[in-house]
Amino acid sequence: MSWLRRMMAGRYGSDQLGMALIVLYGVLYLLSALFRSRLLDLLSLLVILWAFYRMFSRQLARRREENARFLEAAGPLIRKYNVSRCRRRDKDHRYFKCPNCGQQLRVPRGKGKISITCRSCGVSFEEKT
């Protein structure tokens, strides 16, 4: 394994964009196998070659910029997925949106009808937990 470490020294390696490209490659490859499409096959090959090019690149600043642009574009989707996943797993709380400012509020579950006060704008409203 030391040969791999020596070979990767000074190279960019993997990041979030690289992992997304590998997942995209897998999806495109499966679709090309399913539909026997040469176009999807070629597209999947181009995606994996781009991913490997990025991993073995020595232009670290450019790869970081590419990853930052990807995270800026995909960030809202990733955050929305993470928030919804946390809410699904949280069995002890209910989440409400403030009718005035839209702030997300978390309250304990099973307390009956309670008065909820928004910390941002101070509006109070009643909800059943």
Secondary structure as the mmCIF struct_conf table of DSSP 4:
data_model
#
loop_
_struct_conf.conf_type_id
_struct_conf.id
_struct_conf.beg_label_comp_id
_struct_conf.beg_label_asym_id
_struct_conf.beg_label_seq_id
_struct_conf.end_label_comp_id
_struct_conf.end_label_asym_id
_struct_conf.end_label_seq_id
HELX_RH_AL_P HELX_RH_AL_P1 SER A 2 MET A 8
TURN_TY1_P TURN_TY1_P1 ALA A 9 GLY A 10
BEND BEND1 ARG A 11 ARG A 11
HELX_RH_AL_P HELX_RH_AL_P2 GLN A 16 PHE A 35
TURN_TY1_P TURN_TY1_P2 ARG A 36 ARG A 36
HELX_RH_AL_P HELX_RH_AL_P3 ARG A 38 PHE A 56
BEND BEND2 ARG A 58 ARG A 58
HELX_RH_AL_P HELX_RH_AL_P4 LEU A 60 ARG A 89
BEND BEND3 ASP A 92 ASP A 92
STRN STRN1 HIS A 93 LYS A 97
TURN_TY1_P TURN_TY1_P3 PRO A 99 CYS A 101
STRN STRN2 GLN A 104 PRO A 108
TURN_TY1_P TURN_TY1_P4 ARG A 109 GLY A 110
STRN STRN3 LYS A 113 THR A 117
TURN_TY1_P TURN_TY1_P5 ARG A 119 CYS A 121
STRN STRN4 SER A 124 LYS A 128
#
